[in-house]
Amino acid sequence: MLTRFLARIYWAISRWTLTVESVPTRPTVLVGAPHTSNWDFVLMLAIAWRLGVDVRWLGKKSLFRGWRGPIMRRLGGIPVDRADPARVVGDVVAQVEAGEVFGLVVTPDGTRRSGTYWKSGFYRIARETGMPVTLGFVDRTTMTTGLGPSFELTGDVAADMDRIRAFYADKAGIRPEHRREPRLREESGQEPFSVSDRA
């Protein structure tokens, strides 16, 4: 109740406009892009709290040390051990099988200022768990943010990414200069793609 109340206040005074194509009704991998600013996290929480969507997000273990741990977990954080990232899939599957409905937020842009490709973890998790993907977005040019379509990935990486690219083609992010084109390394043929690989 408190989070919904805070979210209503936020959207009442915010310069951003919330637009929603569909609200997930089953567990989904919620893609957050373009991820170009730390303010994206604030917008993510504001969207989730306003829509009543229970969100989880992945963070490195160091973010959960000491006094920050309980706060991060309360906000939906799931600590990831980079020495064993594949355990994340098992944890997510367990939550799905327990009947929980949530959006697992993944920012495939990775580090905001480096790299050429999106990280493929979101794709691997969605395929291995059978969860659909929901396209979340931030667009500074129109000052809109929210949720786009939800759909099942087919396993045809290039075709799936073409659909994702088409959606994000006109989305600039808060800092457009840091935007990265949605493209996976596996599309280039440099690496084979397997959902059993590490996320």
N, C-alpha and C positions, 0 to 999 in steps of 0.2 A: 504493500500500500504506500509506504513512504517513498519507494523508488518511483512508482507511477506518479505520485504527487510532485516530486522533484523534477521529473521529466516534463510534466505539463508546464511547470513554471519555466523551465529551460526553453522549451519550444515557443512559449508565449513571448519571450523577450529576445530570442535568438534571431540573427540575421539570416540564418539558414532555413530553408524550406524542406520539410520532410515529405518525401514521395515514396509510396509503397505499391509495388505491383502485386505482390502476394506475401502473406505472412505464413511462414512454415508451420505446418501442423504435425510434422513428424521430424525425427532427428535429421539434421542436414549439415553439410559442410558449408559454412558461410564464408565465402571469399570476400576479403576486404581489400579493395583496390580503387584507384591507385593509392598506394601507401607512401605518402611523401612527407608526412609530418607527424609528430607525437600527438597533435591535436586529434588525429584520427581515432585514438583510443577514447577520448572524451565523447566524440560523436557516436562511436560504436555503443557506448553505454547508454547515451541519451536515446538512441534509436531502440535498443533492446528494452529499456525500461518503459518507454512510451508504448511499445507494442506488446509488452508483457512476454517477451521472448527470453527464455532462460539461455544465456550464452556461456560458453566455455571458451577459453583461449589458451594457447600454448606459450609457455615462457621458459627461458633458461633457468636452471635450478638456483642460480645465484640471486634471482629476484625474490626468492621465497625464504631467504635466510633471515633469522632473527625476528624482529617485531613486524617486518613486512609480510612474512609468511601468511598469518591469519587474514590480513587485509586482502592480499592478492588472491587467496583461495575464496574469500567471501565474494570477490568481484568476478569469480568464475575461472581463475587461473589454474592451469594444470602444469606442474613443473616437469620439464623434459630433461632427462639425463642424456647429454649429447654423446656419451659413450655407448648408449643403448636406446636410440630413438625409436626403434621398432616396437618397443613396449607400449608406445602411445596407442598404436592400433588396437592392441589387446585391451587396453583400458577403455577405449572408446566403445569397442564391441560389447564389453561387459555392461557399460551404461545403457547401451541400446537394448540389450537383452533384458535389462532390468525394467524396461518400459519407460525410461526417461525420455522426455521430449526436449531437445535443446538444439542450439546452433553452435557448432564448433567453429569458431572464428579462426581463419588462417589468412595471413598476409603473404601471398606467394612472391611478392616483390622482394622479400628478404630484406637485406640491408639497403637502406633507402638511397645510398649514394654510390653504390658499387655494383658491378656485375652487369651481364647482358641479358641473362635469361631469368624467367620466373623459376622458383623452386617447385619441384613436382610433388612435394609432400601432400598437398591438398588433393591432387588427382589420385595418388596411391591410396590415401585413406578412404576417399569416396568409393573407389572401385573395390577395395578389400572389404569394406564394411557394408556395401550396398546402399550407402546413403546418397541422396541426391546432392547437388550443389545449388546454393542460392547466391546470386551475385549481388553483393553489397557494394555501394559506390559513394564517392565524394567527388563533386564537380564544382570547382571554384568559379568557373565561367558563368554558371547559372545560379550559383549559391544554393544548389540542391544536394541532398544526400538521402540515402535510404536503401531500400531493397528492390532489386530487379527480379527477374524470373528465377524460378527453381526448375531444375530438370535433371534427368538421369544422364550420366556419362555413358557413352556407347562402347568405349574401349578403342575407338578409332581416334587416336590422340590428335591428329591433324584436324579432323572434322570437328571434334569437340572444341579444340582451341580456336578454330575459325569462328565458331558460334560465340565463344567468350570474347574474342577480339572484336567482333562486330558490336557487341554490347558496350565495350569499353572504349571504342574508337573515338567518341566525342566527350569522354570523361577526363578532366585535366588534373584532378587532385588539388590539394591546398597549395602545394608548391609545384607548379607545372614543370619547372626545369628538372625536377627529380623523377618525373614520370618514366616508367619503363614499359615498353611494348609487351603485351601478354604473349609470351612465347616460351615453350619448354625446350630444353636442350635435346630431348628425345625426338622432337620433330625434325631436327636437322640430320638425323641419321648417325650422329656421332656416338650415341649411346643407345643400347637396347632398352626397352621399357618393360618392366615386370612389376606387378603389384606386390610381389613377394620381396622386392628390394627394400632397403631402408627408406623410411619416410623422411 
